[in-house]
């Protein structure tokens, strides 16, 4: 009886060792391709309207990295603060205005005319490419870049627009490279831009 | 000192003199007020400042007016999951012995219906209404759009 119990305990021990070995020796889960492919899917060619009212096709950026930010001209806080920051970061990068393009795309095409986008984008003392388009064209580009926006009524009949405020960075080949979050420090943001323009 | 601002000062002093003496009245100081440059045709802008309550009583900022704008309101910007949103705030608490800064990407004063663009070097008069301290005047300096505030 005692002997049977001993054998049983030994068996339990062996089973535990085998289970542990199996657990630790288990091959790492194969990286799923979903993350990679969804990153690769962000962006891509687009055509919008430049501040001069003529079409702006993204191949015009070929060979140049770019930072793209979506906002609207009736946005007095988040949008100018973010564009001012990108302008400051590009200055801090000290590689000139051509190191990377800054694109500002309207999420409020009903109110933002090309001329308005141009005047607003021209405020930052450095070239900022202001882009708008038909509501359908803007909707398509928002989808391409994974941008959310939603009109929110304000008292007095006006409206504001909630929108993705994260800046997206694309490399020379037009491939999605990184993001700059609103609450991210200038240090890490500058590191990403260094890498982007290296 | 210009005639207008001299008169304003006199008016403020007189108003202050007319107020009943309340020993516990909070002491509110306004500092570093600035507004961001706006583009021609842009009808909304934002102003920021630092409010210091040196008193022992809590106060609340309950309203703002600006002659250059048809509307001035307290707005708070917030971000969730990368999405920025702006909502009207009915008031901002200014607790006793506390400094509250209205800054970019946070609570700010939103100016609507600007008749003319705000140009760097100009000043924007703001009247801030406090629940206890009453109305306070301050002039915000218009800074270039690329600026990040007076400390820039």
Interface residues (C-beta under 8 A of the other chain):
Chain A: X73 X74 X75 X76 X77 X78 X80 X81 X83 X84 X85 X87 X88 X115 X116 X119 X120 X122 X123 X124 X125 X126 X148 X152 X154 X155 X156 X158 X160 X162 X163 X164 X165 X166 X181 X182 X183
Chain B: X36 X37 X38 X39 X40 X41 X42 X43 X44 X45 X46 X71 X75 X77 X79 X82 X83 X84 X85 X86 X87 X88 X104 X105 X108 X110 X111 X112 X144 X145 X146 X147 X148
